[in-house]
């Protein structure tokens, strides 16, 4: 990152209360890979121009225009994931996490009106993002400390210790660090400075454990129309429901063996939750220049969320002989009680996610649309662009939006647009189908030093007979990302590299009526 961005990020952290929004909150809702039906996931999620599947509701609703009948679909699944990390040269592995996953499920009704125009209505539900994960990393650090972020905030405030402890404009973390003497003032070379006690240790052991649960589940209503089996138009109104919880335990200790340098260890714990509801729109068109070809274009509007965040935290510090007590602890509720300030552990705000655009093409061989029974298969591909830097935060119940303006500038400077490429195909053997797919998503970070991408390899089988169909798919995912335990303005930031791998088994059962 540039030093300008680090300073801005520090300003955001310092001016915020405990339940403050961070740039990562924007990425969590934009750099996502939605689930789908087993058929759609088996072909890499490439449903931008293919159509004829209920998952088109969430990709390109024009694809619903290919329906001529009614259909009910249910898509349960199960995921197994593991995070492996590397922090300052030390590799770690977290526990295996497993959870239920709901792919696209719902009802599709296709009908033809008196003028011979075919229309389709659909109601569907889908898991648009899954937040279930367990990330753990540890390593030795002779360069910086988690506590330095609190020292920087206190130093930049210009307040005395008593004033800072009672100020609602100082973060809970810094006020807890002051109360436990994890940070303090000291006269060095005749100058009064703010110092974090871990800085007195030449080598630190750092551990960070994060467990996240929740996801984004979207309810959707779609309409599509078919004009002469050549043009298909569709639109979707989506209502996403967001639920996210993260529990963090950060531990830092003196790794030198020195028992007389005013620092032994500290433990910081935090529980953060974010909940809310939003709405969005998806518009799409599919054009068939020939029976064998389909070309698709879809536009997804931002999701307009109304969100509520809550957080609580605690800090336990052991500073050896620096204080009269070997251990001092405090939590965020006690900070408010002792300082007499109004509790500030919750906040309401609005978030607009970025725009998304999808172009797609499909080729059907062995019959096209003239005779479905003669179709031998297809290949299809999507190219998706998400403008991650376009996420915007807005205040919900305050008139001063200076903090949010600074946060939005940081998001724009920190993230860039990312691409997703999806490729899939199907071969049909009478009532049986074999499918395979591949999807690749590029990094959303502007900083080229932050390596991140997502790769998914999938395969599946399908069976269709007399209006009943069953599909089964396995998707293996490989995710690379980074995680910052803390950020400082006067030093280069350290971070952990993350590799998440695992598989998802997804089944779809449906029938036409």
N, C-alpha and C positions, 0 to 999 in steps of 0.2 A: 504494500500500500504506500501511497505517498504520505509525506509528513502532514500535508494539509488535511488529508482525509482522517488521519489519526487524531489530529487536533479536534476536528469536527466531531468525530465519534466520541472522544473524551468529553467534549462539551455536552453532547447529548446525554451521556451517562451521568455527568456531574449535575446537570440541571434537572434530571429526572428524579421522581420518587421511586419507591421500590417497584411498583407496577408500571414500569415505563416500557414503551414500545422500542424495539430495536430493529435494525435493517433485516436481521434474520427472520423476523415475523413476516415480512413481506415475501421473502423467498419461500417460506414454508407453504404459502398458498399459491405460488405461481409455478415453481419448478416441480411439477407433479406428474405422475403417470397414472391416469385413471384405470380402473378395472373395466371389465366388459363381459360379454358372454364368452363361453368357452370357445365358440367358433371364432369370434373376433380376436381373442387373445392368442389363439393358435396361429393366426396369420399375422402376428406381430402388432395387432391393433390397427392395421391398415383398412379402415372402413370409410375413407373420405369419398370414394366414388363407387364402391361396390354395391352398397345398399342391400335390401332384402333381409336385414337383421335388425333386431330391436336396439342394438347398441348404436345404430346410426343416430338415435336421439341425441347422443352426447358427442358425436363427431361431426356428421353432416346430416341434418334431419331430412334433407331432400331424398336420402336413400330410403325413407319410409314410403315414398311414392311408388316403389316397385311392388308393394303389397297388393294382392287382390283378394285376400281372405283375412280372417281374424285369427289371432294367435295369442296364447298365454305362455309366458316364459318364466322360469325360476333358475337362478345361477348361484348356488352356494359354492364356497371354496375354503381352502385352508392354506395358510402360509407358514413357512419355517425360515427364520432369518438369523444370521449371526454377524456381528460386527467384529472386525479385526482392525487394530489401530497401531500406529507407530508414533511415539512422542519422544523427540530428542534422542532418537536412536534405540529406544526400547519398545519392543513389540508386545502387544497385549491382545487378549481375546475375551469378549464378553460372553455371558450365558446365551444359549440358544433361546430365541423368543418364538412363540407360535401363537397364532390367533385366527379366528374365523374371519372370512372375507366374503362380502356379498357382491357378486358381479351383477351386471345389468339384468334386472327382472322387471316384469310388468305385463301390460296388455296392449296389443295392437289391433285396431279395427280398420280394415280396408273395405271400401264400398264404392259403388259407381252411381252417380246421380242420374236424373232423368235426361240430362243433356249428354250423357255418355262420358263425362269427365270423372276420372278415378281420383278419389280423395282418401286420405288415411289420417286417423287420429291415434295417438299413443299416450299412455301414461307409464312412466318407468321410474325406477329408483336405482342408484348406482353409487358405489364407493369411489369417489373422485380422488381421494388422497388417504393414505394410511400412515399414521404417525407412530405406530407401535414399534418400539426399538429399545435396545439396551446398549449403551456405548460406555466403554471404560478404557482409560489410558493412564499411564504413569511413566515417570522418568525423572532423571536428575537434571537440575537446572542451576548453573553457576552464574546466571546472567540477570534474571529478573524474578519478581515475586508477585503472586496474586494480590498481596496486600498493598503493592505500590499504587494500584489504581485508586485506593482510598486516600493514600498520602497525597497523590496529585490533586484529587478533588478538594481536600481540605486546604492544601497550600494555595490553590487558585481562588478559594473563597474569600480570603482576606479576613476571616473571622477568627476570634479566639476559640479555645476548646469549648468553653461553656456556651458561647454563642452558637457554635456549629452544632453542638449536641441538641440544642433546643430549636434549631432552624428546620422547618418543614421543606426548605429548598435544598437541603443536603440529603443525599441518599441514605437509606437505612443502613446499608453496608458500611459507609463511612462513619456514621454515628455509633454503630456497634463497635467498630474498630477503635474509635476514640474511648469508648467506655471501658473496653477490655485492655487498653493500652497497647493494642497491636500496632497502632501508630501513635506518635507523640512528637513533641517539639524537642529539639536539641540544639545546643550552641556548638557549632563546628567552625573552627578558625575565626572565632569572634562573630560569626553570623548565625542568627536564629533560623533553623531549617526544620522542615517536617521530614521525619524519617519513619519508615516501616521497620519494625523490629527484625523481620526475616532478612533484611539487607545486611544485618550484622553477621549473618552466617555465610560462609564462603561457598557452601554447596547445599542445595535444597532437594528434598525428595517431594515430588508433586504427584497427586493422584486425583482424578476426576471421574466420578461415576454418575451417569445420567440415564434415567429411565423415563421413557415417554409413552403415552397411550393416547388413543383417540383417533380421529380422522375427520374427513369431510364426506358426508352423505348427501347426495343431491336428489331431490324429487323433481321430475320434469314432465311437462305437458307439451306435446308436439302436434303440429298439423303439417301435412304434405299434400301436394297435388301432382298429378301425372297428366301431361298434355301430349296426347298422341303417341305415347310411349317413346318420346324423343327428348322432352324437357321435363325435368322434375324439380320442383321447388319445395322448400320446407323451412319451418321455423320452430324453435323450442324456447319455452320459458322455463328457466331452471330456478329452483329454490334450494340452495346449498345450506346445510346445517353443519356448523363447525364446532368441534369439541376437542380440545387439546389440553393435556396435563403433562407437566414435566417435574420430576423430583431429582434434585441434584445434591450430591455430597462431594464437597471438595476438601481435600486434606493436604496440608503442607507441613513438613517437619525439617528440622536441622539434620543434615546427613554428614556432618563433620565429626560428630562424637564429642564436640566441645560442650560442656555443661555449664559454662560461665560466660556466655555471650548474649544473654538477655532474651534468648529465643529457643524454645523447645519445639512447639508445634501449634497449629490452629486448625479447626474444623469449621467450615461454612456449609450450612444446609439451607436449601430453598425449595419451596413448592410453588409452582406457577401454573395457573390455569387460564385458558382463554376460551370463551364460548360466544356464539352468536349465530345469526341467520342473515342470509343475503338473497339477492336475486340477480339473474343474468339473462342474456339472450344469445341464441345461436341461430344463424341464418345460413342457408346453403342452397346450392344449385348443382344439378348433374345434367350433363348433355351427352347424348349418344349420337355421334356423327355417323356411326355404322352400328349394326346390331352387335358386333363383337367388341366394340370399344365404349368405354364410359370415362368421361372427364368430369372431375368434381372441384368445386370451390366452396369453402366454408369460412365464415367469420364468426368468432366468438367475442362478444362484448366483455368488458371488465365485469367482474362480480362486485356488486356494491354491498359490502358487509356492514352491519352494525354489531360491534363486538364489545365484550366486557371482560377485562382482565382482573385477576386477583392473585396476590402473592403474599407469602409469609416466609420469614427466614430466621435463622439463629446463628450465633457465632460463639465458639468456645476457644479461648486463647490460653496458652501456657507459655509464660514469659520468664520462667526460671526465677531469678532473684530480683527481677526488675520491679515487681510489685510485691506487696506484703502477702498476697494470696498466690499460691502456686498455680491456681486455675481460676479464670474469670469467665463467666458465660452470660449471655443476654440474648433476647429474641426481639423481633420487630414490635410485638405487642407491648413489651416492657419498655421499649424506647419511647413510645407514645405516652405511656403511663408516667414514666420518670420525668420526661421533658414537658409534659402538659400540653403537647401538640395534638392537633386533630388527626385521627387515624387516616392514613393515605395509602392503604394497601389495595385499593381497587380504583379502576378508572374505566370510563366508557369512551369509545371513539369509533370512527368510521374508517374503513379500509377499502380502497378500490384496487382490484387486481389488474394486471396488464391485459392488453388486447392480444388476441391469438388468431393466426391465419393458417389455413390448410389448403394446399393444392394436391390433387390426386389424379391417378389414372389407373384404369383396369382393362385387361384384355381377357375375354372369355373365348375359349376354343372348344369346338365340337358342338355347334348348335346355336350359340348365342342365346337370344331370348325367344327365338321362334318356337323352340321345343325344348323345354327344360329337361325333359327326360333324355334328350340326346347330348346334353352338355357333358363334356369330359373334364372340365376344370377351368381354372383361371389363375392369373398372376395379377397382383395389385400392389400399388406403392403410394405412400403419402409423404409429403414434405410439409413440416409444421414449423412455424416461427412464433415464438413467444417473446414479447417485449418486456423482459423482467425489470428493466430499469424504470418502467412506467408505473409501477405500483405507487399509490399515493395514500398517505394517512391524513385524516381530518379530525378536528375536535368535534365531539358530540354535544357537550354541554358547557363549553367555555368559549369565550369570545377571543381570548389571546391565543393565536395559533403560531406564535413565533417558534416554539419547540417543534411543532409539526413541520413547519417550513424547513427548518434545519434538518430534520429527519428525512424529509423527502429529497433534499439536495444530496444527502449522504447515500440514499438508496440509488439515486440516478448516477452518482459517481462510482458506486461500488459494484453495481450489476450491469450486465449488458444483455442484449437479446440472445436467445439460444435457439438452436434448431433441433428438430426431431425428425429422423428419417425412419420410415417403417416399410417393410417389404414382406409380402406373404403370398402363399399360393395354396391351391387345393386340387387334388386329383379325385375324380369320382369313379367308383367302381359299383355300378348299379345302385344299391341302397347303402353302400358304405363309402366313406370319404376319408382321405388322408390329407393332413394339413401340416404346414411348417411356416415359421415366420422369424423375422429378425427385426429388432428395433434398436436405434442408437440415438442418444440425446447428448448434446454438447454442453460444455461448461457455461454457467450463467455469470461467472466472475470476470470482471475486467482485468484484474491482476493476473497476468500470465503465469505467475509463480504458484498460483493455486490450482492444482490439478483436480478436475472434477468431470465426471461423465457418467452415463448410465447405459448399460447394454442388457438386452433381454433376448434370449433364444427360446423359441417355443415350438411345440409340436403337439398334434392331437388327432383324434379320430372322431368320426361322426356316423350316425346311423339314422336313416329316415325311412319310414314306411307307414302308409295309410294315415297320414296326418300327424303321426307321433314322431318325435325326434329326440335323440339323446347325443350330446357331445361331451367329450372328455379331453382336457388339455393339461399339459404340464409346462410351466414357464420357469426357466432358470434365469435369475437376475444377478448382475454384477454392478455395484454402485461404488464409485470413487468420489470422495468428498473431503472436506477439511473441517476442523472444529477449533475455535479459539477459546481457550479457558479464560482469558482476560485480554484487555487491550490497554496499551499505554501510549502516551503522547511523546515521551522523550526517548523511547527506545524502539527498536524493531520488534515486532510482535512475534511470539512463538506460537505454533499451532500444531495440532495432531493431524496426521493423515488418516483417513478412514476408508476401509474397504468392507462393504456390506455384500454378502452373498447369501443365496438361499433360493428356495423354490416355492412355487404356488401350484397347488392342484385345484382345478376348477371344473365343475360339471354344470351343464345346462340341460334341463329337461323341459320340453314344451310340447304343446299340441295345437293343431289348427282346428278351427270349428266354424 
